[in-house]
Amino acid sequence: MKLTHNVIPKEFLNHIPRGIKYVLRNGKDFLVVEQLFCPNGHSLMVDHVRLHGEPSISLALRIGNAEGLIYLDSFWGSHDKLYNFIPNLKDAASKRNDVMCPVCNCSLVQPMKKACKTCGSSQILVMNLPGAQNKILACAKLGCPWHKIVARDIAHKYTEMVDDINYFGL
């Protein structure tokens, strides 16, 4: 999938949270997740599966009776992903579904206070940036594009602008 460019607010760039980096590709600016952790402190980043030339985010995934790893593109807003198994998407609503740390198998899924505005799901993935004060949240429903950065030192109006970045390619 081709990355398309969205403007990143300068106010956000002046306070990029640890674990996220700014990169220029073909003269365009992008944000890339470079450090991300489970609640127990295990890194979710892997170098052996690279998407768009960057390490990917590795998560253990259970969909119905199928289990394996999913590798997510670390470019903020990209929805590119690779599986090391073939998930049965008919089981996408199974009660057995879970997203876990590939090291310790702790669940990254938590209940949402409010249902996802995009898809109505009541579950969210919570992943920690370095120091565990700032977080990346994503809807737990497979295929939903909703994601959010929770950063203490950045005004909410600027994180909201970054939250709206989605790259679906052309």
N, C-alpha and C positions, 0 to 999 in steps of 0.2 A: 504494500500500500504506500502510496506517495504521501509524504508529509506536506501539508499546506500551512501557510503562515497565518498566524493571528497576532495582533499587537499585544505586547506585554507592557502593562503600565509601568512607567519609570519609577513611580512610588513603590511598587512591588520590587523592582530590580534593586532599589537602594537598600532593601531589607530582606534579601533572599534568605529564607530559613536554611540552617545547616542541613545538609543532606540533599539539597537541590542545587543544581548548578545551571549557569547560563551558558549557552553555546551558540555560536554563529555557524550556520550551514548555508552555503551559497548566498552569503550576504544577508540572511534572515536570522532573526533571533528566536531561540527556543529555550524552554526549561526542560531539564532532564533530572529525574530522580537518580541520585548516585549512592544514597545510603538509606536503608529502610529496614525496620526491625519488627519482630513479633513482640508481644507483651513480655516474654521471658528474655529478650535481648538478643535473640539469634538473627543474624543477617538474612534478609530475604533476597539479596542481590546475588546473581551468579554471572560469572564471566564466560562460562563455556557455552552459553546460548546468548547470542548477540542479535539484537534487532536494530536496524538502522545504525549499525556500528557501535552500539553501546550495550553494556551488560543489561540483562533483563531482570525482572522481578519474578522470582520463583515461588509458587504457592502450591501446596498439596490440595487436591480437589476431589471431592466425592460427589458424584451425581448418580443417584439411585444406587445400583450395585457396582458401578464402574468407578475405579479410583486411579489416580495418576497425578502428574504434575502439569500445571499450566504455567507458561512463561509469558509475562506481560511486557509490552514495550515500555521502556522507562521514559520515553518522551511524554511530557505532561500533555494529556488530552488525546493521545493516540489510543486507538482501540485494537491495534494489532496484537495478536496472541498466537502462540503455538501450544499444542497439546502433545504429551508423550503417550497418549492413549486416545481411544475413540469414545467420546462421551455419547450416551444416548440422550439426545435433547428432549425426547418424549418424557424423560424422568426429571425434567428441569424443575418441577414443582414438588418433588419427593420430600418427605419429612426427613429422610436420611442425608440429604445434601449438606455439605459443609465445606468450608474453605479454611485450611489449617497451615500452620508453619510446617515447612518440609523437614525441619530438624527435630522439633519436639512434639509435633502434632497438636499443639494447643489450637483451639478454634480462634479464628480472627473475627467471627461473626458475633455481633451484639444486636440486641433489639434497638430499633430507632424510636426516639420519642414521638416523632411525627412520621407518618408514612411518606415514602419517597414521592416527590411531586411529579417525577417523570413516569414512574411505573406503578406506584402504589404499594411497593414492597414495604414490609415492616422490619427488615433486617439490613444491617450495614456491616461493612468490613472496616476494622480499625487497625491501622498500621502506624508505627511510631517512627518519626524522624529522629536523628540523634538527640539524646537527652530526654526523650519521651515527653517533652512539654508540647512540642508541635507534632501534628498528626496529619495523616492522609486518610480520608474517609472515602469509601466507595459503596455504591449500592450493591448488596449481595445477590441481587437477581441477575442471573447470567444474561448478558446482552444489554443490560441497562447502562447507558453512558454516564449517569450521574456520578460525580466525584467532587471532592472538596478538600482544600487545604485549611487546616486550623493552625494559625500561627499567632502567637501572643503579641509579637512586636510589629504587626502590620495591621493597619486600619481595615476593618471589615469590608468597606466599599472597594478596596483594592484586591483583597483576596476573592471577593465575589467576581470581579472582572476576570481573574485568572481561573476561577472555577468554571467559567463559561467557555473556556478554550476546549474545543473538541476537534480532532482531526479525523475525518472520515475518508480523506483522500479523494482522488478524482477517478 
